[in-house]
Amino acid sequence: MLHIVNKSSLERNTLESCLRVANGGAILLIEDAVYAATRGNEAEGKLREALSRFKVYALGPDLDARGMGDRVMEGVATVDYGGFVDLVTEHKNCQSWL
């Protein structure tokens, strides 16, 4: 399953809920959720721990739009819009965490 998170971990507990409830698969961070994929943020420890259970991706254009493209933590892959589409088609189910 592909879990899509779009809210900042500073604003909502969406990412935390996803990490607590989801059982494997992949996580795609989009919009303000991409902040969680950067070094030195509040959610870094939780996301590092999650890398053992999930493949984690961040949408590159959203990182770049927020000036964070060069701060992505190790283990998180960046994808462009075509990669977003590929992830959706590769997974049987998608869950958007709002």
Secondary structure as UniProt FT lines:
FT   STRAND          2..5
FT   TURN            9..11
FT   HELIX           14..21
FT   STRAND          26..29
FT   HELIX           31..37
FT   TURN            39..40
FT   TURN            42..43
FT   HELIX           44..50
FT   TURN            51..53
FT   STRAND          55..59
FT   HELIX           60..65
FT   TURN            66..67
FT   TURN            69..70
FT   TURN            74..75
FT   STRAND          76..79
FT   HELIX           81..90
FT   STRAND          94..97
//
